[in-house]
Every structure is written in structure tokens, then in C-alpha cells.
């Protein structure tokens, strides 16, 4: 008997509603059902981190004369490089920041807003790219 196919540990392939860069966090776009956009600060609807850049259909985006794909792989678990909006220490809890970035989560942050932990052993400075261990 054939079983029902399912995904384990991602990533999912998702279509974007606006241009996204590799490493940006993604959330569902309520204005475009079935598509994603970079997450906003404090989002509790985070679905993953873009593994590649992507642009919406009809945007005519080019990358070295090749069209940019309209989908990206949304990595939702694992260790991945992301942009930090503020400095974070090793194993500090993280939450969504504006424009698909991450930031340290204050102590009173609701659990549904914690997206992972800083996994860069030396920590990460504000504006830098570093590792994050996702637990979406």
C-alpha cells in the first residue's frame, strides 16, 4: 500500500510575491495567498529562510543575463547563515526583525516568536551575516 508523501526537515519550495535575497527570513504574504515575502519585525508566522534569491513573476529580474527564479527554497530547520539586525551572543534566542533579518529576543518574548538561536561561536555584530540554528 502506498503511503502519503511528506517532507522531513525541509526545505519547502515557495513562490515569492516580492524580490527576496538568499538569507532573508520569509513569512506568508496575506495580500498574495500562497506566496511569501520577507518577514516583518516580531512576526509569529515565520516559515523559513530563503536559500536562494528569487523575484516575482513578471519582474523581469536578471542575474548575469539569466532570469532570476520566482521560487526559493525556504529552509525551516537547521543551521543557516542570516543577516543580524542587532548584535547577538552565541546561543542567544532570536526573533524576526524587519526586512527578513534576525535580532536577539528579549526575555519577555512569547515562545511563538522565537525562531532559533545564534549559533556563531564568537557571536555576531549588528549588520553582519552569521549562523543561526533555526527551530521554526
C-alpha positions, 0 to 999 in steps of 0.5 A: 500500500502506498503511503502519503508523501511528506517532507522531513526537515525541509526545505519547502519550495515557495513562490515569492510575491516580492524580490527576496535575497538568499538569507532573508527570513520569509513569512506568508504574504496575506495580500498574495495567498500562497506566496511569501515575502520577507518577514516583518519585525516580531512576526509569529508566522515565520516559515523559513529562510530563503536559500536562494534569491528569487523575484516575482513573476513578471519582474523581469529580474536578471542575474548575469543575463539569466532570469532570476527564479520566482521560487526559493527554497525556504529552509525551516530547520537547521543551521543557516547563515542570516543577516543580524539586525542587532548584535547577538551572543552565541546561543542567544534566542532570536526573533524576526526583525524587519526586512527578513533579518534576525535580532536577539529576543528579549526575555519577555518574548512569547515562545511563538516568536522565537525562531532559533538561536545564534549559533556563531561561536564568537557571536555576531555584530549588528549588520553582519551575516552569521549562523543561526540554528533555526527551530521554526 
